[in-house]
Amino acid sequence: MACGTDHTAWRESTIDWIGSTWCRLLGAGDERDTAEDITHMTQVPNITLNTGAAMPQLGYGVFQVPADEVVAPVKSALEAGYRSIDTAAVYGNEEGVGRAIAESGIAREDLFVTTKLWNDKQGHDNALKAFDESLERLGLDYVDLYLIHWPVAAKDKYVDTWKAFQKLYDEGRAKAIGVSNFQVPHLQRLLDETDVVPAVNQIELHPNLPQAELRAFHAEHGIATEAWSPLGQGKGLLDDTTLASLGEKYGKSPAQIVLRWHLQLGNVVIPKSVTPSRIKENTEVFDFELADDDVAAITALRTDVRVGPDPDTFAAGA
């Protein structure tokens, strides 16, 4: 099943890590303690990518988490039940993410690791070398998802870069490949000039920027929508009175209301926090469902104001 954007997609998700978690915990105590641990771990559903791979719908992002501070919050996320970790070469924290994964004791096949190619490494050969460097920093043999971080259209290298990504996918070292911050014309060019449809497009997406046109294009072509800054980077969105009212209605925080909105749209989300209690709170969004009218009310908060750069012009570091 390719990723869609209908409101019931979350119900059709599968849970594929619970069995391994049970086995791992079974050796840590008696059955009563194990059952209690399972109860308190969040069961994150998966979506199925166009490659057939399963991707957790809720992941943990490490944007702007310093390299010397990233290990502890990644460990907290894994302990809270996250199994998807999103990093990038430009974040400078791939090594710490890899250390946290290695020290977690969680089997590699139970994790979903994403990293991204930075702008100055675009181009076929540069991309292949940069991928090897990312793998080395992460201490992994493969990544589950490798993304072109920005199109940098002015440099006109993203098609050649994508062909290098296809090679990594064919070799099995990137189990899925995708893009980030690509607009419809960028995606259409990849479809026209290459043979592999991106599995994911990771884009800025939140109630102020719901990206309906781009999400519709994704749905038409079997591309999963992944939201970065799903909570608007704390720049006023969560203070909205609509979200406050809905929080009271459902007994949830405004952040949980927004995350639930994403999930019901079919988006993959990667909220970021370094606070253990907030990391855990962000997982507590699978025990309620927003009414259709409430989903519409949140979508109506659209202002089309970005908190990040314009993908059509952004070229930092290129």
TABEL-V108956 format. One record per residue. N is the residue number from 1. PSI is psi in whole degrees, -180 to 180 (* if undefined). Layout:
N&PSI ; N&PSI
//
This chain:
1&121 ; 2&156 ; 3&133 ; 4&-169 ; 5&18 ; 6&159 ; 7&-12 ; 8&6 ; 9&-34 ; 10&-30 ; 11&-26 ; 12&2 ; 13&159 ; 14&153 ; 15&109 ; 16&-2 ; 17&-7 ; 18&-36 ; 19&-44 ; 20&-35 ; 21&-43 ; 22&-47 ; 23&-40 ; 24&-42 ; 25&-24 ; 26&-30 ; 27&-3 ; 28&-7 ; 29&-174 ; 30&175 ; 31&-34 ; 32&-46 ; 33&-39 ; 34&-46 ; 35&-37 ; 36&-42 ; 37&-44 ; 38&-42 ; 39&-36 ; 40&-1 ; 41&136 ; 42&135 ; 43&101 ; 44&122 ; 45&161 ; 46&156 ; 47&163 ; 48&122 ; 49&168 ; 50&-6 ; 51&-11 ; 52&-9 ; 53&148 ; 54&134 ; 55&126 ; 56&138 ; 57&-20 ; 58&125 ; 59&175 ; 60&122 ; 61&147 ; 62&24 ; 63&132 ; 64&15 ; 65&117 ; 66&149 ; 67&-36 ; 68&3 ; 69&-1 ; 70&-25 ; 71&-49 ; 72&-49 ; 73&-33 ; 74&-41 ; 75&-41 ; 76&-41 ; 77&-45 ; 78&-38 ; 79&-29 ; 80&-8 ; 81&-6 ; 82&142 ; 83&2 ; 84&125 ; 85&130 ; 86&119 ; 87&-170 ; 88&154 ; 89&-42 ; 90&-18 ; 91&-23 ; 92&14 ; 93&17 ; 94&-40 ; 95&-43 ; 96&-38 ; 97&-45 ; 98&-38 ; 99&-44 ; 100&-41 ; 101&-46 ; 102&-36 ; 103&-7 ; 104&-27 ; 105&3 ; 106&136 ; 107&141 ; 108&-38 ; 109&-12 ; 110&2 ; 111&155 ; 112&111 ; 113&127 ; 114&136 ; 115&174 ; 116&149 ; 117&129 ; 118&163 ; 119&-37 ; 120&-3 ; 121&11 ; 122&160 ; 123&149 ; 124&-60 ; 125&-39 ; 126&-40 ; 127&-41 ; 128&-41 ; 129&-43 ; 130&-37 ; 131&-46 ; 132&-40 ; 133&-39 ; 134&-44 ; 135&-42 ; 136&-44 ; 137&-39 ; 138&-21 ; 139&32 ; 140&160 ; 141&-21 ; 142&162 ; 143&156 ; 144&-27 ; 145&129 ; 146&128 ; 147&143 ; 148&120 ; 149&-43 ; 150&151 ; 151&-34 ; 152&58 ; 153&-31 ; 154&-28 ; 155&-18 ; 156&47 ; 157&-3 ; 158&-25 ; 159&-47 ; 160&-38 ; 161&-43 ; 162&-34 ; 163&-34 ; 164&-39 ; 165&-39 ; 166&-39 ; 167&-44 ; 168&-38 ; 169&-45 ; 170&-33 ; 171&-13 ; 172&7 ; 173&-21 ; 174&111 ; 175&-24 ; 176&152 ; 177&149 ; 178&-165 ; 179&171 ; 180&136 ; 181&24 ; 182&136 ; 183&172 ; 184&-48 ; 185&-36 ; 186&-45 ; 187&-43 ; 188&-37 ; 189&-41 ; 190&-41 ; 191&-37 ; 192&-33 ; 193&-5 ; 194&177 ; 195&-11 ; 196&125 ; 197&132 ; 198&139 ; 199&-31 ; 200&145 ; 201&113 ; 202&119 ; 203&158 ; 204&125 ; 205&124 ; 206&174 ; 207&-28 ; 208&-17 ; 209&73 ; 210&-12 ; 211&46 ; 212&-44 ; 213&-45 ; 214&-40 ; 215&-37 ; 216&-40 ; 217&-43 ; 218&-48 ; 219&-40 ; 220&-32 ; 221&9 ; 222&32 ; 223&128 ; 224&140 ; 225&123 ; 226&132 ; 227&121 ; 228&156 ; 229&50 ; 230&-18 ; 231&13 ; 232&20 ; 233&29 ; 234&25 ; 235&48 ; 236&-22 ; 237&-45 ; 238&-6 ; 239&-2 ; 240&138 ; 241&-30 ; 242&-45 ; 243&-36 ; 244&-43 ; 245&-42 ; 246&-34 ; 247&-42 ; 248&-40 ; 249&-42 ; 250&-3 ; 251&36 ; 252&164 ; 253&159 ; 254&-37 ; 255&-42 ; 256&-36 ; 257&-44 ; 258&-42 ; 259&-39 ; 260&-38 ; 261&-47 ; 262&-49 ; 263&-40 ; 264&-21 ; 265&-13 ; 266&6 ; 267&148 ; 268&140 ; 269&145 ; 270&71 ; 271&152 ; 272&135 ; 273&152 ; 274&2 ; 275&120 ; 276&-41 ; 277&-37 ; 278&-37 ; 279&-46 ; 280&-43 ; 281&-37 ; 282&-15 ; 283&-13 ; 284&58 ; 285&13 ; 286&8 ; 287&15 ; 288&166 ; 289&133 ; 290&139 ; 291&154 ; 292&-40 ; 293&-34 ; 294&-36 ; 295&-44 ; 296&-38 ; 297&-37 ; 298&-43 ; 299&-31 ; 300&-6 ; 301&3 ; 302&130 ; 303&-14 ; 304&23 ; 305&126 ; 306&151 ; 307&-14 ; 308&-173 ; 309&164 ; 310&119 ; 311&-24 ; 312&-21 ; 313&-16 ; 314&129 ; 315&28 ; 316&134 ; 317&-7 ; 318&*
//
